[in-house]
Amino acid sequence: MDFETLFKKTPVTLDEIRRRVAYALERHPLCRDVQFDVVGMPRSPKGGNWTISWQTVAPDALWEASDIVADIQDAYELVAVA
């Protein structure tokens, strides 16, 4: 079994990441009012190349929102738009 293929991140655009994060946060009752922006970054040693900049997040929603975003970061990779 090729584990590299199994755990490979799906390439998506910045707009697609925004939509996926917004949809995931909207589904959680504590995270519905979270405001954020997606920020492209240089590739890290862990392989990530985007992160979230929180604009508004309630204290009781911070951990849940962070977990949701971490799961999405594990699955998606920002593609370079030419």
N, C-alpha and C positions, 0 to 999 in steps of 0.2 A: 504494500500500500504506500502510495506517495503522499506523505504527510504535508509536504510543501504545497502541493496542489490542493489538498483538503483544506488547509488553513490560509490559502491565498486570499488577499483582500480584493473586493470587487471595485474596479475603477469607476468613479462617478465624477460628475462635474460639481462645481461649487453650488450651483442652484439645486441640484439633486440632493446634496448633503443638507442644505438648508431645509428643503421640504421634508426629508426623512426625520431630521431632528425635531422640526416643528410638529410633525404628526405624532412622533413618539411622546414628546412632552405633553401634547394636548390630550393624549389618552390617559395620562396619570392625573388624578384629581388635585394633588398638591402642586403640580407643575404647570397648570393651565395658564397661569399669568406670568410665566417666566419669559423674559425678553432676552435675546441673545444675538450674536453675530458670529458667523463662521469666519475664521481667519486662516488663510493659507500660510504655511511656514516651511522653512527648509526641512528636508527629510532628517528625522532624528535617528539615533542608533536603534531605537525600537521599531523603526520603519514608518512612523506616523508623519504625515505632512500637512495636517490641519488640526486646529483646536477651536474651542468656543471661547468667546469673550462674553461674559455675563453682563447684561445691561441692568436687568432687574430680576432678582430671585429672592423669594421669601426665605427666611432662615429655616423654616420647617421643610422647605422643598429642596434645599441645597444638596443634601446627600442623595436623594432620589434622582434629581436632575443630573448630578454628576455620574451616577451609575448608568443612567440611560445613555448619556453621551459616550461614556467609556465603552459600552457595548457596541454602539454605532461605530466608534473609532476602530474597534477591533475588526469590524467587517468591511469598512469602506476606505478607499484610498482616493485622494484627489488627483485627477488627471490633469496634465498640463494642456491648456487650451491654446492651440496655435493660431 
